[in-house]
Amino acid sequence: MEAYDVIINQPVVIDNGSGVIKAGFAGDQVPKCHFPNYIGRPKHVRVMAGALEGDVFVGPKAEEHRGLLTIRYPMEHGIVTDWNDMERIWQYIYSKEQLQTYPEEHPVLLTEAPLNPRRNREKAAEIFFETLNVPALFISMQAVLSLYATGRTTGVVLDSGDGVTHAVPIYEGFAMPNSIMRVDIAGRDVTRHLRTLLRKEGWNFRTTAEFEIVKTIKERACYLASNPQREETMETEKAQYTLPDGSTLEIGPARFRAPEILFRPDHIGEEDE
């Protein structure tokens, strides 16, 4: 296959979020793959046939068996902290279980959070060119692409994901770096704060797999109060959540107190770490 033919193949788009990774082919309406951006490793040594096989689990398999695994996110606050795990996840995207294609045959569009360190981008390029052998790579800011998706080239994008919250002013398709506001408080911090609030009510979620349970509770039960002070004085309707062991957890004021840290970062204490 000629180099030119490879370049004009349908590009692969990888939206590399701190919590969720999405990938697909340019021009498609929806991503072909969508899974948590983490790696799972067995907590215990395999001692019998039929037990969980494998040393590293990625994607839906890691999600399915997370109770038996130690979960680790390779990205924190939009920055890759474990390049070996990140490389495994990128390789998995091209596997038979996901895109079913070869990285050598498609150019790549990779997203990143604003104000990321240059070395982060250079390391990503090194992996894509030298390990995955992609023919071309373009790295773009998530906020700019979000604005393009609405059919506009000028505007302000407020994006709050799992690792980073940022406000990005964009003029004629170009982000204005000096005016970007970035805060490393986002969805994962809400989950951590919810875990702290639940601990005060007697529910302990210690392991990495249990942290994912707290994340699910957050997604199903939490909400943003338009008037938090008034909510504090009112009788909050409790939401029920059935835990994997069959017990039922009732969650009250923590439903709106946890997301409040997005507006009141001073509520985050050292005990959240």
N, C-alpha and C positions, 0 to 999 in steps of 0.2 A: 504494500500500500504506500502510495506517494505521501510525502510530508504534507503537501497541500490538501490532499483528500482527508487527512486526519484532522487538520485545522478546521475544515468546513463541516465536519461532523457536528451533530447536535451537542452543544456544550452541556456539561453536568453542573448543576447549581447546588452548592452545599451551604445551607444556612447553619452556621456553627454556633449554636447557642450554648450558654453555660449549663442549662438544664436539659434542653431538648435539642436534638439535631435532626434537621430535615434535609432531604436530598431528592433530586429528580432531574429531569431533562428540561432545558430551556424551551419554552413554548407550550409545555403542558400546563393544564389548569391547576393541578394539585401535585404536591410532592409524591413520589413513588414510595419513599420510605420516611418514617417518622417514629423515632424512638428516644428514650432517655439517654442523655450523653454521659453514661457511666459504664464502668467495668466492674464485674463481679468475680470474686475469687472465693473458692470454698473455704468455710471456716474450719472444717475438720478434714482429717486424712481419710481417704476412701479405704474402707476395710472389707467390703463385701461386694460381690458381683451384683449388678443391678443398681448400685448406688449412683449418685451423680457423677457423670464422667466428664473429664476435662479440667484444665487448670484455670482457664480464663473464659468468662462468659460476657457476651456483648449483645446489645439490642433486646429483642423480645425474650430471648432465652434468659438473659440476666434478670429481666423483669419478672418472668414466670417463677424463677427459683430463688428470688431475692432473700427469702427467709433462711436459706441455707448458705448464703453468701455474705462476704464482706463487700459492701458497695463503696466504690471510690470514684469521685468525679475528677476528670483530668483538667477541668477548668474551674477557676475561682474568679469571680468578678470580671469575667470576659477575657481573662489572661490564662493561657495554658500553663499549668504547673507540673504536669507529667507528660512529657512528649512521647514516651514509649506507649502509654495507654492511648493517647490521642491518635498516634499512628495506627494502632490496632483498630480503632473505631473507623478511621478513614478507609482502611483496607477492607473492613467488613461491609462498608457501603457498596463496594463494587462486587461483593460476593454473590453466589447463586441465590442466597436468601433475600437479597435486596435488589440492586439495579441490574444484576446479571450481565455485566459488561466488563470490558478491560479498560483500566485507566489510561493506557497508551493510546487509545482510540478517540478520546474526547478531551477538548479543552475544558478548563474548570473555572467557574466563578465562585469564589469563596468569600463569605461575609465575615466582618469583624466589628467589634464595638469601637466607638470613637475614642480617640486619644490612646490607642494601644501602643505599647513600646515598639520601636522599630525592630528590635531584635526578635520580637514575637512573630512579626511578619516575615522576617528573613528566615527564621527556623521553619515556618510553615512552607515557604517556597522551597527550601532545601529538601524537605520530605517529599513534596509533590513532584519535584523535578528529578531528584536522585534516587528515591525509593519507589515511588509510584510511576515514574517516567511519563508524566502527562506532557502533551505537546505544547500546551500554553496554559498560563495561569493569570487570572486577574483577581485582585483582592479589593473589595469595596466595602464601604461603611454601610451597616445595616439601615441606618436612618435614611440615607440617600435613596437606597433601593425601595424602602417603604414609601417614600414620597413619589418615586417614579410609578409605583404600582397604582397610585391614585390618579395618574395622568397629569401630575403637576411637576414643575421643576423648581418652583419657588415656594417656600413655606417654612414652618417650624414643626419639627417632629419631636414628640415626647414619647419615649420608648422605655417601658419598665419591664424587664425580663426576669430571669431567675438570678442573674448575677450582677447586673448593672442597670441603673436608671440614668437616662440622659436626655437632655433637651438640645436639639441641634438645629440652628438656623441654616437654611439652605437658599442660595440665590442662583438662579439660572443653572441648576444642576451641580453647583459646587458648595460643599459645606464650608462654613466660616469658622476655622479652628479657634480663633481668639475669642469667639463668643459661645463656644460649646460649654454647657454645664453638665458635668458628670458626677454622679454620686454612687459609691459602691454599696448601696443599700437597695435590695430588690426582693424578689420572691423567696429566695432561700433564707434570707434574714427574717422574713415574716414567719417562715416555717420554724426557724430556730426559736423565735420569740414565743410562738404558740406552744412549742415543746416546753419552754420554761413555765408558761402560764398553766399548762396541764400538770406539770410536776408539782406546782403549788397546790393543786387540787387532789394530789395523791396518785396521779398516773405517771409512771416512769417509762420513758422510751429512750433506752440507752444505746442500742446497737444502730449500725448504719441502715439495716433493713427496717428497723422500727422508725427511723427518721423518715423513710419513704411512706410509712403509714400516716405519720403526722402530716406529711405533705398532702396526702389524699384527703385527710380530714379538713385541712385548710381549704382545698379546692371545692369540697362539697358543702362545708358548713359556714365558712367565714364570709363576712360582708363588710363593706365600708359604710360607717354610720355618717349620715349627713350632719348630725349634731351629737357628737360623742358625749358631751356633758349631760345632755338630756337623757341619752340612753343609759348613762350610769345611774340616774335616779329612777328609771323605769324598771319594771319587772321584765327582764329579757327572756324571750321565749327560748327554751332550751332545744337544741338539736340533738338527735340521737345518731350514733354511728356504731355499727356492729364491727367489732374487732375480729381479726382472723381466728382467734381462739373461741369465738362465739359470745364473749361477754359484750355488754353494751355500755358505751361511753356516752355520758351526757355532757354537752358543752354549752355553757351559758355566756356570760359577758366576754369570755375569751374570744368569742366569735368576731366581735368588732374591735377588741383591744389589740389583737395580734396585728392586723393590717394597719393599725394607727401609726406604727413606727415609720411607715412611708412618708407620713406628714410630720411626725415628731421623732426624729432620729435619736433625741436625747433619752427616749424611753429604753433604748438598748443599753443593757448593763453588762458588766464583765461576766455575769453568770450565764449569758447567752452563748459564750464561747464553748 
